[in-house]
Amino acid sequence: MPIDEIESKRLDLQHHIFHLTLEGNLFRAPLDLERVRNVLDMGTGTGFWAIDFAKLYPQTKIVGSDVSSLERPRSYVKDDLPNLTFVLANAEEEWKFEDRFDYIHGRMMTVVFKDVKRVFQHAFDSLQPGGWLEMQDPYSAIKSKDGSIDGTTWEAVTDKWVKSGEARGVPFGTEPPNYKRYMEEIGFVDVHEEVLVWPTGPWMEDQRMKEIGKWWKINHVQAWQAFHRRSTAVGEAKENEDAELEKLLKDIMNPEIHGYVDL
């Protein structure tokens, strides 16, 4: 994805969407917070999750790692949260952290890793006995229960990016359904999988899901615009890309198309 202010704001929006989705909670893992001391936020982005965790649990030591340095809002809190540190690190390369972790958190990594199982192995090797790894990721396949997504540009573009990811060796959001199996094959035990729904747009009846859908729709539009900026930057025909993006955004904004993804 592009590394710019627009993308930073989108990552901040994702934090709000997760806040709504998890009803204010930062995690699902059954943590014994009296014993949790070292925590890793893998792929921390703008750092909001790590900041919130550090504020709520000052007895813990939090490390937020990412391959890029997105300084906002990190620069605002460095002096206020002595238990929080940000580092540059690639989760697919050798992990060189000083401490073993009691909890490792990762989310929205769905279009990031070439080999997510390798990342899980690094996490397994870096956890204390009894420690937890938690991943929260959407599955890229866009669905609709009423068939309204079928044959749309939205469906076609998603499929195109999935095939493009396969060609580049970077799965485009297709790995989350395999996470549980990968973890168990590596040696994790007591593995739990929870599948939630993110609607694109406020079309569901439940008021909380309407709110989630409203914000996920905005995120979705911004994400596709970011993919568009990236694809045109690497030399694809701009006119064709612009026309395709226009049709795609028209689909996403169409209230008659009831798209959703599994989280």
Secondary structure, DSSP 4 states (H G I P E B T S, - for coil): ---SHHHHHHHHHHHHHHHHHTTT-S--S---TTT--EEEEET-TT-HHHHHHHHH-TTSEEEEEESS---TTGGGTTTT-TTEEEEE--TTS----SS-EEEEEEES-TTT-S-HHHHHHHHHHHEEEEEEEEEE------B-TTSTTTT-HHHHHHHHHHHHHHHHT--SS--GGGHHHHHHHHT--S------EEESSS-SSSHHHHHHHHHHHHHHHHHHHHHHHHHHHTT--HHHHHHHHHHHHHHHH-TT---EEE-
